[in-house]
Amino acid sequence: MFKRILWSVLLVLPSLVLAQTATKAPSAKMRALKVPAAEALPLTELSAEHLLVAQKVLVGAIPCELSNTVAIAPHAESPGRFLLTIGRQQHVMEPVLTSTGAVRLENAASGMVWLQLTNKSMLMDHKQGKRVADGCMTPGQQLVAEAMERTPPPGLLDPVVVAQPADEVKPQAGPQTVVTATK
């Protein structure tokens, strides 16, 4: 029961952290990034659903495993799109709708895909079929990852325990006598 309550809290916590992180203004370095000429975007508008996904994107410099850093900044000229920078590479990313609730940004031309989960983010090159950066975590994602290590989620085969309020619990009858007929 306690694990299920804790997991419910852990599922809500990232949205609170996202709301605080997403409202921060990008740093001067992030504002100074220019969109590469090769990736000039047609200025098509995104749907309302895509803009809702864009509100959940964590922005800023996000440290990753192996001393990588991914920087994400809102695109200055196209609301809902983002400029992702890793090393000297820059990619204009746009939100993609998912059925799992994960935040997904994609650049179809370059094949780059940014996946943002509650406990970590990763950058993948879809065309080459490899991860470019893994284990990228903001402070909020790091808190969720640590909580998941301390209290792992219930397994798929674990029995489900449903707690009943005390007033709904029916008293059990006393010991029953079983009568069997013998010949």
CYANA upper distance limits for C-alpha pairs under 8 A (distance plus 0.5 A):
  1 MET  CA      5 ILE  CA      6.91
  1 MET  CA    161 VAL  CA      7.41
  1 MET  CA    162 VAL  CA      8.26
  1 MET  CA    163 ALA  CA      7.87
  2 PHE  CA      6 LEU  CA      6.59
  3 LYS  CA      7 TRP  CA      6.59
  3 LYS  CA    151 THR  CA      7.54
  3 LYS  CA    153 PRO  CA      7.79
  3 LYS  CA    154 PRO  CA      7.98
  4 ARG  CA      8 SER  CA      6.69
  4 ARG  CA    153 PRO  CA      8.46
  4 ARG  CA    154 PRO  CA      8.24
  5 ILE  CA      9 VAL  CA      6.86
  6 LEU  CA     10 LEU  CA      6.65
  7 TRP  CA     11 LEU  CA      6.62
  7 TRP  CA    153 PRO  CA      7.45
  8 SER  CA     12 VAL  CA      7.04
  9 VAL  CA     13 LEU  CA      6.55
 10 LEU  CA     14 PRO  CA      7.57
 10 LEU  CA    144 VAL  CA      7.08
 10 LEU  CA    147 ALA  CA      8.32
 11 LEU  CA     15 SER  CA      8.22
 11 LEU  CA    118 THR  CA      8.13
 12 VAL  CA     16 LEU  CA      7.27
 13 LEU  CA     17 VAL  CA      6.81
 13 LEU  CA    144 VAL  CA      8.38
 14 PRO  CA     18 LEU  CA      6.30
 14 PRO  CA    118 THR  CA      6.36
 14 PRO  CA    140 GLY  CA      7.12
 14 PRO  CA    141 GLN  CA      7.56
 14 PRO  CA    144 VAL  CA      7.94
 15 SER  CA     19 ALA  CA      6.59
 15 SER  CA     56 LYS  CA      8.27
 16 LEU  CA     20 GLN  CA      7.00
 17 VAL  CA     21 THR  CA      6.51
 17 VAL  CA    140 GLY  CA      6.34
 18 LEU  CA     22 ALA  CA      6.15
 18 LEU  CA     56 LYS  CA      6.59
 18 LEU  CA     57 VAL  CA      7.93
 18 LEU  CA     58 LEU  CA      6.93
 18 LEU  CA    140 GLY  CA      8.36
 19 ALA  CA     23 THR  CA      6.99
 19 ALA  CA     56 LYS  CA      7.76
 20 GLN  CA     24 LYS  CA      7.61
 21 THR  CA     58 LEU  CA      6.80
 21 THR  CA     59 VAL  CA      7.72
 22 ALA  CA     55 GLN  CA      7.42
 22 ALA  CA     56 LYS  CA      7.33
 22 ALA  CA     57 VAL  CA      7.14
 22 ALA  CA     58 LEU  CA      6.03
 22 ALA  CA     59 VAL  CA      6.75
 26 PRO  CA     30 MET  CA      6.26
 26 PRO  CA     31 ARG  CA      6.85
 26 PRO  CA     59 VAL  CA      7.88
 26 PRO  CA     60 GLY  CA      6.93
 26 PRO  CA     73 ALA  CA      7.03
 26 PRO  CA     74 PRO  CA      8.50
 27 SER  CA     31 ARG  CA      6.81
 27 SER  CA     60 GLY  CA      8.16
 28 ALA  CA     32 ALA  CA      6.63
 29 LYS  CA     33 LEU  CA      7.32
 30 MET  CA     60 GLY  CA      7.99
 30 MET  CA     71 ALA  CA      8.18
 30 MET  CA     72 ILE  CA      8.30
 30 MET  CA     73 ALA  CA      6.55
 31 ARG  CA     73 ALA  CA      7.98
 35 VAL  CA     39 GLU  CA      7.47
 35 VAL  CA     40 ALA  CA      7.76
 35 VAL  CA     83 LEU  CA      7.87
 35 VAL  CA     90 GLN  CA      8.00
 35 VAL  CA     91 HIS  CA      8.46
 35 VAL  CA     92 VAL  CA      7.90
 36 PRO  CA     40 ALA  CA      7.49
 36 PRO  CA     90 GLN  CA      7.63
 39 GLU  CA     91 HIS  CA      7.97
 39 GLU  CA     92 VAL  CA      7.44
 43 LEU  CA     78 SER  CA      7.19
 46 LEU  CA     50 HIS  CA      6.41
 46 LEU  CA     51 LEU  CA      7.00
 46 LEU  CA     80 GLY  CA      7.48
 47 SER  CA     51 LEU  CA      6.86
 48 ALA  CA     52 LEU  CA      6.79
 49 GLU  CA     53 VAL  CA      7.02
 49 GLU  CA     97 LEU  CA      8.01
 50 HIS  CA     54 ALA  CA      6.76
 50 HIS  CA     80 GLY  CA      7.79
 50 HIS  CA     95 PRO  CA      6.25
 50 HIS  CA     96 VAL  CA      7.11
 50 HIS  CA     97 LEU  CA      7.12
 51 LEU  CA     55 GLN  CA      6.94
 51 LEU  CA     80 GLY  CA      5.92
 51 LEU  CA     95 PRO  CA      8.19
 52 LEU  CA     56 LYS  CA      7.62
 53 VAL  CA     57 VAL  CA      7.57
 53 VAL  CA     95 PRO  CA      6.78
 53 VAL  CA     96 VAL  CA      8.20
 53 VAL  CA     97 LEU  CA      7.80
 53 VAL  CA    103 VAL  CA      7.04
 54 ALA  CA     80 GLY  CA      5.78
 54 ALA  CA     81 ARG  CA      7.73
 54 ALA  CA     94 GLU  CA      8.47
 54 ALA  CA     95 PRO  CA      6.52
 55 GLN  CA     80 GLY  CA      8.23
 56 LYS  CA    103 VAL  CA      7.62
 57 VAL  CA    103 VAL  CA      7.34
 57 VAL  CA    116 GLN  CA      8.16
 58 LEU  CA     72 ILE  CA      8.01
 59 VAL  CA     71 ALA  CA      7.71
 59 VAL  CA     72 ILE  CA      5.39
 59 VAL  CA     73 ALA  CA      5.99
 59 VAL  CA     74 PRO  CA      7.89
 60 GLY  CA     71 ALA  CA      5.92
 60 GLY  CA     72 ILE  CA      5.75
 60 GLY  CA     73 ALA  CA      6.70
 61 ALA  CA     69 THR  CA      6.92
 61 ALA  CA     70 VAL  CA      6.25
 61 ALA  CA     71 ALA  CA      4.68
 61 ALA  CA     72 ILE  CA      7.00
 62 ILE  CA     69 THR  CA      6.06
 62 ILE  CA     70 VAL  CA      5.73
 62 ILE  CA     71 ALA  CA      6.51
 62 ILE  CA     72 ILE  CA      8.42
 62 ILE  CA    136 CYS  CA      6.59
 62 ILE  CA    137 MET  CA      6.64
 62 ILE  CA    138 THR  CA      6.36
 63 PRO  CA     67 SER  CA      7.61
 63 PRO  CA     68 ASN  CA      6.67
 63 PRO  CA     69 THR  CA      4.99
 63 PRO  CA     70 VAL  CA      7.03
 63 PRO  CA    136 CYS  CA      5.98
 63 PRO  CA    137 MET  CA      6.72
 63 PRO  CA    138 THR  CA      7.82
 64 CYS  CA     68 ASN  CA      5.52
 64 CYS  CA     69 THR  CA      5.99
 64 CYS  CA     70 VAL  CA      7.77
 64 CYS  CA    133 ALA  CA      6.97
 64 CYS  CA    134 ASP  CA      6.56
 64 CYS  CA    135 GLY  CA      5.71
 64 CYS  CA    136 CYS  CA      4.32
 64 CYS  CA    137 MET  CA      6.95
 65 GLU  CA    133 ALA  CA      7.52
 65 GLU  CA    134 ASP  CA      6.46
 65 GLU  CA    135 GLY  CA      5.86
 65 GLU  CA    136 CYS  CA      7.02
 68 ASN  CA     86 ILE  CA      8.15
 68 ASN  CA    133 ALA  CA      7.25
 69 THR  CA     86 ILE  CA      6.84
 69 THR  CA     87 GLY  CA      8.16
 69 THR  CA    136 CYS  CA      8.23
 70 VAL  CA     84 LEU  CA      7.44
 70 VAL  CA     85 THR  CA      6.30
 70 VAL  CA     86 ILE  CA      5.45
 70 VAL  CA     87 GLY  CA      8.41
 70 VAL  CA    133 ALA  CA      8.40
 70 VAL  CA    136 CYS  CA      8.23
 71 ALA  CA     83 LEU  CA      8.49
 71 ALA  CA     84 LEU  CA      6.17
 71 ALA  CA     85 THR  CA      5.54
 71 ALA  CA     86 ILE  CA      7.03
 72 ILE  CA     82 PHE  CA      6.99
 72 ILE  CA     83 LEU  CA      6.21
 72 ILE  CA     84 LEU  CA      5.09
 72 ILE  CA     85 THR  CA      6.96
 73 ALA  CA     82 PHE  CA      6.03
 73 ALA  CA     83 LEU  CA      5.77
 73 ALA  CA     84 LEU  CA      7.15
 74 PRO  CA     79 PRO  CA      7.91
 74 PRO  CA     80 GLY  CA      7.77
 74 PRO  CA     81 ARG  CA      6.72
 74 PRO  CA     82 PHE  CA      4.91
 74 PRO  CA     83 LEU  CA      6.67
 75 HIS  CA     79 PRO  CA      6.94
 75 HIS  CA     80 GLY  CA      7.88
 75 HIS  CA     81 ARG  CA      5.84
 75 HIS  CA     82 PHE  CA      5.06
 75 HIS  CA     83 LEU  CA      6.04
 75 HIS  CA     92 VAL  CA      8.12
 80 GLY  CA     94 GLU  CA      7.33
 80 GLY  CA     95 PRO  CA      7.81
 81 ARG  CA     92 VAL  CA      7.39
 81 ARG  CA     93 MET  CA      6.20
 81 ARG  CA     94 GLU  CA      5.13
 81 ARG  CA     95 PRO  CA      7.41
 82 PHE  CA     92 VAL  CA      6.19
 82 PHE  CA     93 MET  CA      5.59
 82 PHE  CA     94 GLU  CA      6.84
 83 LEU  CA     90 GLN  CA      7.19
 83 LEU  CA     91 HIS  CA      6.20
 83 LEU  CA     92 VAL  CA      5.16
 83 LEU  CA     93 MET  CA      6.60
 84 LEU  CA     90 GLN  CA      6.11
 84 LEU  CA     91 HIS  CA      5.64
 84 LEU  CA     92 VAL  CA      6.76
 84 LEU  CA     93 MET  CA      7.21
 85 THR  CA     89 GLN  CA      6.16
 85 THR  CA     90 GLN  CA      4.95
 85 THR  CA     91 HIS  CA      6.96
 86 ILE  CA     90 GLN  CA      7.13
 91 HIS  CA    107 ASN  CA      7.38
 91 HIS  CA    110 SER  CA      8.23
 91 HIS  CA    112 MET  CA      8.22
 92 VAL  CA    107 ASN  CA      6.82
 93 MET  CA    105 LEU  CA      5.97
 93 MET  CA    106 GLU  CA      5.52
 93 MET  CA    107 ASN  CA      5.45
 94 GLU  CA    105 LEU  CA      5.63
 94 GLU  CA    106 GLU  CA      5.95
 94 GLU  CA    107 ASN  CA      7.10
 95 PRO  CA    103 VAL  CA      7.98
 95 PRO  CA    104 ARG  CA      6.27
 95 PRO  CA    105 LEU  CA      4.90
 95 PRO  CA    106 GLU  CA      6.89
 96 VAL  CA    103 VAL  CA      8.18
 96 VAL  CA    104 ARG  CA      5.96
 96 VAL  CA    105 LEU  CA      6.31
 96 VAL  CA    106 GLU  CA      7.20
 97 LEU  CA    103 VAL  CA      8.36
 97 LEU  CA    104 ARG  CA      7.65
 98 THR  CA    102 ALA  CA      7.03
 98 THR  CA    103 VAL  CA      7.89
 98 THR  CA    104 ARG  CA      7.70
102 ALA  CA    115 LEU  CA      7.35
102 ALA  CA    116 GLN  CA      6.46
102 ALA  CA    117 LEU  CA      5.90
102 ALA  CA    118 THR  CA      8.43
103 VAL  CA    115 LEU  CA      6.32
103 VAL  CA    116 GLN  CA      5.45
103 VAL  CA    117 LEU  CA      7.18
104 ARG  CA    113 VAL  CA      7.44
104 ARG  CA    114 TRP  CA      6.14
104 ARG  CA    115 LEU  CA      5.23
104 ARG  CA    116 GLN  CA      6.87
105 LEU  CA    113 VAL  CA      6.23
105 LEU  CA    114 TRP  CA      5.48
105 LEU  CA    115 LEU  CA      7.12
106 GLU  CA    111 GLY  CA      7.70
106 GLU  CA    112 MET  CA      6.33
106 GLU  CA    113 VAL  CA      5.03
106 GLU  CA    114 TRP  CA      6.83
107 ASN  CA    111 GLY  CA      6.15
107 ASN  CA    112 MET  CA      5.85
107 ASN  CA    113 VAL  CA      7.08
108 ALA  CA    112 MET  CA      7.59
110 SER  CA    125 ASP  CA      8.40
110 SER  CA    127 LYS  CA      8.04
111 GLY  CA    125 ASP  CA      6.04
111 GLY  CA    126 HIS  CA      5.33
111 GLY  CA    127 LYS  CA      5.69
112 MET  CA    123 LEU  CA      7.52
112 MET  CA    124 MET  CA      6.23
112 MET  CA    125 ASP  CA      5.12
112 MET  CA    126 HIS  CA      6.40
112 MET  CA    127 LYS  CA      8.24
113 VAL  CA    123 LEU  CA      6.23
113 VAL  CA    124 MET  CA      5.62
113 VAL  CA    125 ASP  CA      6.80
113 VAL  CA    126 HIS  CA      7.17
114 TRP  CA    121 SER  CA      7.72
114 TRP  CA    122 MET  CA      6.34
114 TRP  CA    123 LEU  CA      5.06
114 TRP  CA    124 MET  CA      6.92
115 LEU  CA    121 SER  CA      5.96
115 LEU  CA    122 MET  CA      5.89
115 LEU  CA    123 LEU  CA      6.96
116 GLN  CA    120 LYS  CA      6.82
116 GLN  CA    121 SER  CA      4.77
116 GLN  CA    122 MET  CA      7.19
117 LEU  CA    121 SER  CA      6.21
118 THR  CA    141 GLN  CA      6.31
118 THR  CA    144 VAL  CA      7.27
118 THR  CA    145 ALA  CA      8.50
119 ASN  CA    137 MET  CA      7.70
119 ASN  CA    141 GLN  CA      4.95
119 ASN  CA    142 GLN  CA      6.79
119 ASN  CA    143 LEU  CA      8.24
119 ASN  CA    144 VAL  CA      5.77
119 ASN  CA    145 ALA  CA      5.27
120 LYS  CA    135 GLY  CA      6.18
120 LYS  CA    136 CYS  CA      6.08
120 LYS  CA    137 MET  CA      5.55
120 LYS  CA    138 THR  CA      8.26
120 LYS  CA    141 GLN  CA      6.21
120 LYS  CA    142 GLN  CA      7.81
120 LYS  CA    145 ALA  CA      7.87
121 SER  CA    134 ASP  CA      7.20
121 SER  CA    135 GLY  CA      6.59
121 SER  CA    136 CYS  CA      5.39
121 SER  CA    137 MET  CA      6.74
122 MET  CA    131 ARG  CA      7.84
122 MET  CA    132 VAL  CA      8.20
122 MET  CA    133 ALA  CA      6.02
122 MET  CA    134 ASP  CA      4.98
122 MET  CA    135 GLY  CA      6.70
122 MET  CA    136 CYS  CA      6.41
123 LEU  CA    131 ARG  CA      6.49
123 LEU  CA    132 VAL  CA      5.90
123 LEU  CA    133 ALA  CA      5.48
123 LEU  CA    134 ASP  CA      6.95
124 MET  CA    129 GLY  CA      7.89
124 MET  CA    130 LYS  CA      6.33
124 MET  CA    131 ARG  CA      4.72
124 MET  CA    132 VAL  CA      5.70
124 MET  CA    133 ALA  CA      7.43
125 ASP  CA    129 GLY  CA      6.27
125 ASP  CA    130 LYS  CA      5.98
125 ASP  CA    131 ARG  CA      6.57
125 ASP  CA    132 VAL  CA      6.87
126 HIS  CA    130 LYS  CA      7.33
137 MET  CA    141 GLN  CA      5.87
137 MET  CA    142 GLN  CA      6.20
138 THR  CA    142 GLN  CA      6.65
139 PRO  CA    143 LEU  CA      6.89
140 GLY  CA    144 VAL  CA      7.08
141 GLN  CA    145 ALA  CA      6.67
142 GLN  CA    146 GLU  CA      6.67
143 LEU  CA    147 ALA  CA      6.72
144 VAL  CA    148 MET  CA      6.64
145 ALA  CA    149 GLU  CA      6.85
146 GLU  CA    150 ARG  CA      6.88
147 ALA  CA    151 THR  CA      6.57
147 ALA  CA    152 PRO  CA      8.46
148 MET  CA    152 PRO  CA      5.58
148 MET  CA    153 PRO  CA      7.54
154 PRO  CA    158 ASP  CA      6.91
164 GLN  CA    168 GLU  CA      6.90
164 GLN  CA    169 VAL  CA      7.12
165 PRO  CA    169 VAL  CA      7.34
